[in-house]
């Protein structure tokens, strides 16, 4: 049991994912580069893992790129750009990269700090006058590291006013958006990155998207990376595969850009990965400073549930003997994405797909095994489950809130997490961690105690909920 890893649903694929179809796609894709060191046979397991991922998640299509050193050593598209179409995915196909956008927001804000335009440790209230008093003492450092104590949900723009900009959204931030004491606990927040985007505008004196474009995208030659859906469609956009939009995902416009707004492709993201792993330099051009890359990658906030820590817009942890820097995205109207880097080995894996779901870690593992066959440690054995007695379970029972309310109860002798209409049994593992069982597999859960030993927070899926 290795959470959070890809989940599995077996479904048939189209003829595009047959051996002949894959060979044809590769033959028609001049951007796929295979070095003598990495022969085509080296990537057969990658192909198999990605096809397995598509079947299990019932995903129409995906693209992958693998970086080694300064080069893309493998790039390929699989399947179709839509559930009901026949256009094949290629490495140049556009996808919404969802929360991988946060890496770019963090890089932009750090670049402004390095140029003296803002102080990462100064209160937001010094620059963002429209904020309620409960948020004014929060710092940019806390926004980028998700330690500001903010709820997940951003200020939403309805479809009728999707052109509302970040400045106009600031007066809509509610005082109760701060649910925890700042700096106390890691809790993933799209609202925090929305505020970071507005800080970029105030500090840099230009719209958020313009600054990201001129500072990062254009210098790297990321011509297929854009905040504009019409531009992405002209390039060739894969259609997201999901149900109807939820209130948290309607109205895609400038207010969403800092936390989930970019469209890109695996080749463009490879350029960013190469620069990131090369101290901010790409083809001899210093796009971001080495100190900015180090600041972004520095562990700041320990995950209470799950492995590793969060830096600025990236998750950092050790996996199979190598240090990983990564971020994923999922759910944004039917897409999922993964930017997965091992800077010490200068290896990166980028996977983009057109169905929402968990991050494709199994594909990343297969790619690492292809490029670093002798450097990885074996996969760790899953811990065994241990029993909880009634007195221990009673410690965790209660209602917890952070913009929404979840509840922990004992149902039929089983500790259970209730989130909306979903009830998830909670199991305790021998290493002391907890797992909430879901239809897709499982998610780590943690109960975080205050100084007096009483449980104060429930933490799951990167989010904290404060006990009521």
Beta strands, then each sheet from edge to edge (+ up, - down):
strand 1: 61-68
strand 2: 71-79
strand 3: 95-96
strand 4: 263-264
strand 5: 281-282
strand 6: 285-286
strand 7: 301-302
strand 8: 309-310
strand 9: 315-319
strand 10: 322-330
strand 11: 336-342
strand 12: 347-353
strand 13: 385-386
strand 14: 398-401
strand 15: 405-411
strand 16: 414-419
strand 17: 422-429
strand 18: 434-438
strand 19: 441-449
strand 20: 455-460
strand 21: 463-467
sheet 1: 2+ 1- 12+ 11- 10+ 9- 8+ 7-
sheet 2: 3+ 4-
sheet 3: 5+ 6-
sheet 4: 13+ 17- 16+ 15- 14+ 21- 20+ 19- 18+
end
